[in-house]
Amino acid sequence: MKVNRHDYARICGFTHFLLKRTYSMVVSAFNEVYIISIAVDLLLPGMRETNLSDISIQEL
């Protein structure tokens, strides 16, 4: 299989496009999960995890 310079540049550009697209999708998914977790913390305080300061005060 012979690959000339034009095909090589096109393959590299397509790979770069895919990597950028995947990266932006991953970042937006992480941002959505982060926002959802903040909303859960605000709406349901203490439901998701116990408060560490309360535990340490009770142990003392």
mmCIF file as gemmi writes it, N, C-alpha and C atoms, coordinates in Angstrom:
data_model
loop_
_atom_site.group_PDB
_atom_site.id
_atom_site.type_symbol
_atom_site.label_atom_id
_atom_site.label_alt_id
_atom_site.label_comp_id
_atom_site.label_asym_id
_atom_site.label_entity_id
_atom_site.label_seq_id
_atom_site.pdbx_PDB_ins_code
_atom_site.Cartn_x
_atom_site.Cartn_y
_atom_site.Cartn_z
_atom_site.occupancy
_atom_site.B_iso_or_equiv
_atom_site.pdbx_formal_charge
_atom_site.auth_seq_id
_atom_site.auth_asym_id
_atom_site.pdbx_PDB_model_num
ATOM 1 N N . MET Axp A 1 ? 0.861 -1.19 0 1 0 ? 1 A 1
ATOM 2 C CA . MET Axp A 1 ? 0 0 0 1 0 ? 1 A 1
ATOM 3 C C . MET Axp A 1 ? 0.898 1.241 0 1 0 ? 1 A 1
ATOM 4 N N . LYS Axp A 2 ? 0.782 2.011 -1.042 1 0 ? 2 A 1
ATOM 5 C CA . LYS Axp A 2 ? 1.61 3.211 -1.167 1 0 ? 2 A 1
ATOM 6 C C . LYS Axp A 2 ? 0.805 4.429 -0.692 1 0 ? 2 A 1
ATOM 7 N N . VAL Axp A 3 ? 1.386 5.18 0.2 1 0 ? 3 A 1
ATOM 8 C CA . VAL Axp A 3 ? 0.722 6.363 0.747 1 0 ? 3 A 1
ATOM 9 C C . VAL Axp A 3 ? 1.545 7.582 0.363 1 0 ? 3 A 1
ATOM 10 N N . ASN Axp A 4 ? 0.946 8.472 -0.384 1 0 ? 4 A 1
ATOM 11 C CA . ASN Axp A 4 ? 1.683 9.685 -0.731 1 0 ? 4 A 1
ATOM 12 C C . ASN Axp A 4 ? 1.451 10.764 0.329 1 0 ? 4 A 1
ATOM 13 N N . ARG Axp A 5 ? 2.074 11.889 0.142 1 0 ? 5 A 1
ATOM 14 C CA . ARG Axp A 5 ? 2.064 12.922 1.177 1 0 ? 5 A 1
ATOM 15 C C . ARG Axp A 5 ? 0.655 13.482 1.406 1 0 ? 5 A 1
ATOM 16 N N . HIS Axp A 6 ? -0.126 13.593 0.348 1 0 ? 6 A 1
ATOM 17 C CA . HIS Axp A 6 ? -1.472 14.141 0.487 1 0 ? 6 A 1
ATOM 18 C C . HIS Axp A 6 ? -2.351 13.215 1.321 1 0 ? 6 A 1
ATOM 19 N N . ASP Axp A 7 ? -2.283 11.917 1.039 1 0 ? 7 A 1
ATOM 20 C CA . ASP Axp A 7 ? -3.071 10.971 1.823 1 0 ? 7 A 1
ATOM 21 C C . ASP Axp A 7 ? -2.627 10.979 3.286 1 0 ? 7 A 1
ATOM 22 N N . TYR Axp A 8 ? -1.32 11.065 3.51 1 0 ? 8 A 1
ATOM 23 C CA . TYR Axp A 8 ? -0.799 11.086 4.881 1 0 ? 8 A 1
ATOM 24 C C . TYR Axp A 8 ? -1.333 12.298 5.648 1 0 ? 8 A 1
ATOM 25 N N . ALA Axp A 9 ? -1.325 13.462 4.995 1 0 ? 9 A 1
ATOM 26 C CA . ALA Axp A 9 ? -1.832 14.668 5.65 1 0 ? 9 A 1
ATOM 27 C C . ALA Axp A 9 ? -3.333 14.533 5.924 1 0 ? 9 A 1
ATOM 28 N N . ARG Axp A 10 ? -4.054 13.933 4.986 1 0 ? 10 A 1
ATOM 29 C CA . ARG Axp A 10 ? -5.494 13.772 5.191 1 0 ? 10 A 1
ATOM 30 C C . ARG Axp A 10 ? -5.776 12.813 6.344 1 0 ? 10 A 1
ATOM 31 N N . ILE Axp A 11 ? -5.003 11.723 6.426 1 0 ? 11 A 1
ATOM 32 C CA . ILE Axp A 11 ? -5.187 10.769 7.521 1 0 ? 11 A 1
ATOM 33 C C . ILE Axp A 11 ? -4.858 11.428 8.86 1 0 ? 11 A 1
ATOM 34 N N . CYS Axp A 12 ? -3.771 12.197 8.898 1 0 ? 12 A 1
ATOM 35 C CA . CYS Axp A 12 ? -3.396 12.873 10.136 1 0 ? 12 A 1
ATOM 36 C C . CYS Axp A 12 ? -4.452 13.894 10.548 1 0 ? 12 A 1
ATOM 37 N N . GLY Axp A 13 ? -4.973 14.635 9.583 1 0 ? 13 A 1
ATOM 38 C CA . GLY Axp A 13 ? -6.004 15.607 9.906 1 0 ? 13 A 1
ATOM 39 C C . GLY Axp A 13 ? -7.26 14.954 10.433 1 0 ? 13 A 1
ATOM 40 N N . PHE Axp A 14 ? -7.639 13.83 9.834 1 0 ? 14 A 1
ATOM 41 C CA . PHE Axp A 14 ? -8.838 13.127 10.288 1 0 ? 14 A 1
ATOM 42 C C . PHE Axp A 14 ? -8.636 12.571 11.695 1 0 ? 14 A 1
ATOM 43 N N . THR Axp A 15 ? -7.45 12.01 11.948 1 0 ? 15 A 1
ATOM 44 C CA . THR Axp A 15 ? -7.161 11.483 13.29 1 0 ? 15 A 1
ATOM 45 C C . THR Axp A 15 ? -7.179 12.609 14.314 1 0 ? 15 A 1
ATOM 46 N N . HIS Axp A 16 ? -6.584 13.733 13.962 1 0 ? 16 A 1
ATOM 47 C CA . HIS Axp A 16 ? -6.571 14.883 14.875 1 0 ? 16 A 1
ATOM 48 C C . HIS Axp A 16 ? -7.989 15.364 15.146 1 0 ? 16 A 1
ATOM 49 N N . PHE Axp A 17 ? -8.838 15.396 14.094 1 0 ? 17 A 1
ATOM 50 C CA . PHE Axp A 17 ? -10.227 15.797 14.259 1 0 ? 17 A 1
ATOM 51 C C . PHE Axp A 17 ? -10.952 14.845 15.203 1 0 ? 17 A 1
ATOM 52 N N . LEU Axp A 18 ? -10.733 13.541 15.026 1 0 ? 18 A 1
ATOM 53 C CA . LEU Axp A 18 ? -11.4 12.564 15.893 1 0 ? 18 A 1
ATOM 54 C C . LEU Axp A 18 ? -10.951 12.718 17.339 1 0 ? 18 A 1
ATOM 55 N N . LEU Axp A 19 ? -9.644 12.94 17.533 1 0 ? 19 A 1
ATOM 56 C CA . LEU Axp A 19 ? -9.142 13.095 18.903 1 0 ? 19 A 1
ATOM 57 C C . LEU Axp A 19 ? -9.73 14.342 19.558 1 0 ? 19 A 1
ATOM 58 N N . LYS Axp A 20 ? -9.772 15.448 18.825 1 0 ? 20 A 1
ATOM 59 C CA . LYS Axp A 20 ? -10.348 16.676 19.382 1 0 ? 20 A 1
ATOM 60 C C . LYS Axp A 20 ? -11.82 16.482 19.711 1 0 ? 20 A 1
ATOM 61 N N . ARG Axp A 21 ? -12.545 15.816 18.81 1 0 ? 21 A 1
ATOM 62 C CA . ARG Axp A 21 ? -13.979 15.594 19.016 1 0 ? 21 A 1
ATOM 63 C C . ARG Axp A 21 ? -14.2 14.713 20.243 1 0 ? 21 A 1
ATOM 64 N N . THR Axp A 22 ? -13.424 13.637 20.358 1 0 ? 22 A 1
ATOM 65 C CA . THR Axp A 22 ? -13.578 12.744 21.505 1 0 ? 22 A 1
ATOM 66 C C . THR Axp A 22 ? -13.235 13.475 22.794 1 0 ? 22 A 1
ATOM 67 N N . TYR Axp A 23 ? -12.171 14.272 22.767 1 0 ? 23 A 1
ATOM 68 C CA . TYR Axp A 23 ? -11.76 14.999 23.961 1 0 ? 23 A 1
ATOM 69 C C . TYR Axp A 23 ? -12.856 15.969 24.41 1 0 ? 23 A 1
ATOM 70 N N . SER Axp A 24 ? -13.442 16.699 23.459 1 0 ? 24 A 1
ATOM 71 C CA . SER Axp A 24 ? -14.483 17.658 23.841 1 0 ? 24 A 1
ATOM 72 C C . SER Axp A 24 ? -15.714 16.931 24.366 1 0 ? 24 A 1
ATOM 73 N N . MET Axp A 25 ? -16.039 15.765 23.787 1 0 ? 25 A 1
ATOM 74 C CA . MET Axp A 25 ? -17.179 15.008 24.291 1 0 ? 25 A 1
ATOM 75 C C . MET Axp A 25 ? -16.924 14.531 25.71 1 0 ? 25 A 1
ATOM 76 N N . VAL Axp A 26 ? -15.701 14.05 25.977 1 0 ? 26 A 1
ATOM 77 C CA . VAL Axp A 26 ? -15.375 13.568 27.318 1 0 ? 26 A 1
ATOM 78 C C . VAL Axp A 26 ? -15.426 14.714 28.32 1 0 ? 26 A 1
ATOM 79 N N . VAL Axp A 27 ? -14.888 15.87 27.931 1 0 ? 27 A 1
ATOM 80 C CA . VAL Axp A 27 ? -14.881 17.015 28.844 1 0 ? 27 A 1
ATOM 81 C C . VAL Axp A 27 ? -16.305 17.475 29.142 1 0 ? 27 A 1
ATOM 82 N N . SER Axp A 28 ? -17.168 17.522 28.12 1 0 ? 28 A 1
ATOM 83 C CA . SER Axp A 28 ? -18.54 17.954 28.367 1 0 ? 28 A 1
ATOM 84 C C . SER Axp A 28 ? -19.279 16.932 29.223 1 0 ? 28 A 1
ATOM 85 N N . ALA Axp A 29 ? -19.004 15.642 29.031 1 0 ? 29 A 1
ATOM 86 C CA . ALA Axp A 29 ? -19.645 14.625 29.873 1 0 ? 29 A 1
ATOM 87 C C . ALA Axp A 29 ? -19.203 14.776 31.323 1 0 ? 29 A 1
ATOM 88 N N . PHE Axp A 30 ? -17.891 15.025 31.538 1 0 ? 30 A 1
ATOM 89 C CA . PHE Axp A 30 ? -17.411 15.232 32.902 1 0 ? 30 A 1
ATOM 90 C C . PHE Axp A 30 ? -18.064 16.462 33.522 1 0 ? 30 A 1
ATOM 91 N N . ASN Axp A 31 ? -18.212 17.535 32.756 1 0 ? 31 A 1
ATOM 92 C CA . ASN Axp A 31 ? -18.843 18.743 33.282 1 0 ? 31 A 1
ATOM 93 C C . ASN Axp A 31 ? -20.287 18.47 33.663 1 0 ? 31 A 1
ATOM 94 N N . GLU Axp A 32 ? -21.016 17.696 32.836 1 0 ? 32 A 1
ATOM 95 C CA . GLU Axp A 32 ? -22.401 17.379 33.172 1 0 ? 32 A 1
ATOM 96 C C . GLU Axp A 32 ? -22.475 16.56 34.446 1 0 ? 32 A 1
ATOM 97 N N . VAL Axp A 33 ? -21.591 15.572 34.596 1 0 ? 33 A 1
ATOM 98 C CA . VAL Axp A 33 ? -21.604 14.751 35.811 1 0 ? 33 A 1
ATOM 99 C C . VAL Axp A 33 ? -21.281 15.611 37.025 1 0 ? 33 A 1
ATOM 100 N N . TYR Axp A 34 ? -20.332 16.529 36.879 1 0 ? 34 A 1
ATOM 101 C CA . TYR Axp A 34 ? -19.949 17.401 37.99 1 0 ? 34 A 1
ATOM 102 C C . TYR Axp A 34 ? -21.116 18.304 38.388 1 0 ? 34 A 1
ATOM 103 N N . ILE Axp A 35 ? -21.799 18.879 37.388 1 0 ? 35 A 1
ATOM 104 C CA . ILE Axp A 35 ? -22.935 19.753 37.684 1 0 ? 35 A 1
ATOM 105 C C . ILE Axp A 35 ? -24.055 18.959 38.354 1 0 ? 35 A 1
ATOM 106 N N . ILE Axp A 36 ? -24.287 17.725 37.869 1 0 ? 36 A 1
ATOM 107 C CA . ILE Axp A 36 ? -25.34 16.899 38.468 1 0 ? 36 A 1
ATOM 108 C C . ILE Axp A 36 ? -24.995 16.571 39.915 1 0 ? 36 A 1
ATOM 109 N N . SER Axp A 37 ? -23.733 16.268 40.194 1 0 ? 37 A 1
ATOM 110 C CA . SER Axp A 37 ? -23.353 15.93 41.57 1 0 ? 37 A 1
ATOM 111 C C . SER Axp A 37 ? -23.5 17.145 42.482 1 0 ? 37 A 1
ATOM 112 N N . ILE Axp A 38 ? -23.187 18.332 41.972 1 0 ? 38 A 1
ATOM 113 C CA . ILE Axp A 38 ? -23.371 19.55 42.774 1 0 ? 38 A 1
ATOM 114 C C . ILE Axp A 38 ? -24.858 19.76 43.051 1 0 ? 38 A 1
ATOM 115 N N . ALA Axp A 39 ? -25.69 19.548 42.03 1 0 ? 39 A 1
ATOM 116 C CA . ALA Axp A 39 ? -27.135 19.711 42.223 1 0 ? 39 A 1
ATOM 117 C C . ALA Axp A 39 ? -27.659 18.702 43.242 1 0 ? 39 A 1
ATOM 118 N N . VAL Axp A 40 ? -27.157 17.473 43.191 1 0 ? 40 A 1
ATOM 119 C CA . VAL Axp A 40 ? -27.582 16.461 44.166 1 0 ? 40 A 1
ATOM 120 C C . VAL Axp A 40 ? -27.157 16.88 45.569 1 0 ? 40 A 1
ATOM 121 N N . ASP Axp A 41 ? -25.956 17.409 45.699 1 0 ? 41 A 1
ATOM 122 C CA . ASP Axp A 41 ? -25.498 17.87 47.011 1 0 ? 41 A 1
ATOM 123 C C . ASP Axp A 41 ? -26.373 19.006 47.526 1 0 ? 41 A 1
ATOM 124 N N . LEU Axp A 42 ? -26.773 19.919 46.651 1 0 ? 42 A 1
ATOM 125 C CA . LEU Axp A 42 ? -27.587 21.046 47.091 1 0 ? 42 A 1
ATOM 126 C C . LEU Axp A 42 ? -29.009 20.609 47.423 1 0 ? 42 A 1
ATOM 127 N N . LEU Axp A 43 ? -29.571 19.705 46.602 1 0 ? 43 A 1
ATOM 128 C CA . LEU Axp A 43 ? -30.958 19.31 46.813 1 0 ? 43 A 1
ATOM 129 C C . LEU Axp A 43 ? -31.103 18.303 47.943 1 0 ? 43 A 1
ATOM 130 N N . LEU Axp A 44 ? -30.182 17.384 48.038 1 0 ? 44 A 1
ATOM 131 C CA . LEU Axp A 44 ? -30.283 16.323 49.042 1 0 ? 44 A 1
ATOM 132 C C . LEU Axp A 44 ? -29.032 16.334 49.916 1 0 ? 44 A 1
ATOM 133 N N . PRO Axp A 45 ? -28.934 17.259 50.849 1 0 ? 45 A 1
ATOM 134 C CA . PRO Axp A 45 ? -27.723 17.301 51.675 1 0 ? 45 A 1
ATOM 135 C C . PRO Axp A 45 ? -27.673 16.1 52.616 1 0 ? 45 A 1
ATOM 136 N N . GLY Axp A 46 ? -26.544 15.435 52.623 1 0 ? 46 A 1
ATOM 137 C CA . GLY Axp A 46 ? -26.372 14.309 53.515 1 0 ? 46 A 1
ATOM 138 C C . GLY Axp A 46 ? -26.912 12.989 52.978 1 0 ? 46 A 1
ATOM 139 N N . MET Axp A 47 ? -27.554 12.988 51.834 1 0 ? 47 A 1
ATOM 140 C CA . MET Axp A 47 ? -28.097 11.741 51.303 1 0 ? 47 A 1
ATOM 141 C C . MET Axp A 47 ? -27.014 10.923 50.617 1 0 ? 47 A 1
ATOM 142 N N . ARG Axp A 48 ? -26.108 11.597 49.913 1 0 ? 48 A 1
ATOM 143 C CA . ARG Axp A 48 ? -25.145 10.88 49.096 1 0 ? 48 A 1
ATOM 144 C C . ARG Axp A 48 ? -24.011 10.331 49.951 1 0 ? 48 A 1
ATOM 145 N N . GLU Axp A 49 ? -23.517 11.113 50.884 1 0 ? 49 A 1
ATOM 146 C CA . GLU Axp A 49 ? -22.417 10.652 51.734 1 0 ? 49 A 1
ATOM 147 C C . GLU Axp A 49 ? -22.544 11.335 53.084 1 0 ? 49 A 1
ATOM 148 N N . THR Axp A 50 ? -22.075 10.677 54.109 1 0 ? 50 A 1
ATOM 149 C CA . THR Axp A 50 ? -22.17 11.264 55.441 1 0 ? 50 A 1
ATOM 150 C C . THR Axp A 50 ? -21.138 12.373 55.588 1 0 ? 50 A 1
ATOM 151 N N . ASN Axp A 51 ? -21.435 13.292 56.436 1 0 ? 51 A 1
ATOM 152 C CA . ASN Axp A 51 ? -20.547 14.442 56.626 1 0 ? 51 A 1
ATOM 153 C C . ASN Axp A 51 ? -19.352 14.024 57.472 1 0 ? 51 A 1
ATOM 154 N N . LEU Axp A 52 ? -18.142 14.299 56.98 1 0 ? 52 A 1
ATOM 155 C CA . LEU Axp A 52 ? -16.941 13.862 57.685 1 0 ? 52 A 1
ATOM 156 C C . LEU Axp A 52 ? -16.748 14.619 58.99 1 0 ? 52 A 1
ATOM 157 N N . SER Axp A 53 ? -17.121 15.892 59.04 1 0 ? 53 A 1
ATOM 158 C CA . SER Axp A 53 ? -16.925 16.664 60.264 1 0 ? 53 A 1
ATOM 159 C C . SER Axp A 53 ? -17.836 16.127 61.374 1 0 ? 53 A 1
ATOM 160 N N . ASP Axp A 54 ? -19.058 15.718 61.039 1 0 ? 54 A 1
ATOM 161 C CA . ASP Axp A 54 ? -19.946 15.153 62.051 1 0 ? 54 A 1
ATOM 162 C C . ASP Axp A 54 ? -19.371 13.867 62.624 1 0 ? 54 A 1
ATOM 163 N N . ILE Axp A 55 ? -18.793 13.032 61.769 1 0 ? 55 A 1
ATOM 164 C CA . ILE Axp A 55 ? -18.226 11.765 62.235 1 0 ? 55 A 1
ATOM 165 C C . ILE Axp A 55 ? -17.067 12.034 63.193 1 0 ? 55 A 1
ATOM 166 N N . SER Axp A 56 ? -16.183 12.973 62.817 1 0 ? 56 A 1
ATOM 167 C CA . SER Axp A 56 ? -15.016 13.219 63.666 1 0 ? 56 A 1
ATOM 168 C C . SER Axp A 56 ? -15.442 13.82 65.007 1 0 ? 56 A 1
ATOM 169 N N . ILE Axp A 57 ? -16.472 14.658 65.017 1 0 ? 57 A 1
ATOM 170 C CA . ILE Axp A 57 ? -16.932 15.253 66.278 1 0 ? 57 A 1
ATOM 171 C C . ILE Axp A 57 ? -17.548 14.166 67.161 1 0 ? 57 A 1
ATOM 172 N N . GLN Axp A 58 ? -18.316 13.256 66.579 1 0 ? 58 A 1
ATOM 173 C CA . GLN Axp A 58 ? -18.938 12.198 67.369 1 0 ? 58 A 1
ATOM 174 C C . GLN Axp A 58 ? -17.892 11.24 67.939 1 0 ? 58 A 1
ATOM 175 N N . GLU Axp A 59 ? -16.834 10.966 67.165 1 0 ? 59 A 1
ATOM 176 C CA . GLU Axp A 59 ? -15.802 10.056 67.664 1 0 ? 59 A 1
ATOM 177 C C . GLU Axp A 59 ? -15.041 10.668 68.838 1 0 ? 59 A 1
ATOM 178 N N . LEU Axp A 60 ? -14.866 11.993 68.825 1 0 ? 60 A 1
ATOM 179 C CA . LEU Axp A 60 ? -14.186 12.645 69.946 1 0 ? 60 A 1
ATOM 180 C C . LEU Axp A 60 ? -15.101 12.63 71.155 1 0 ? 60 A 1
